[in-house]
């Protein structure tokens, strides 16, 4: 999983830091530090943090490398 915070949208509510403190943390009064590649153990926390962001500044990309391609049935 990868996550990205759009720091131009982030206004510092810090809901992410409360919900996933190992992945997101405040640095001073206005800066947000985050782990762009949190481990799988933090998966649920990061998803909750992204959903709780009031300005939707957190984007999560879930890489599903082990899924087989979908089969297409003939017309």
Helices and strands as residue ranges (DSSP letters): E 2-5, H 15-19, E 24-27, E 31-34, G 40-42, H 43-52, E 58-61
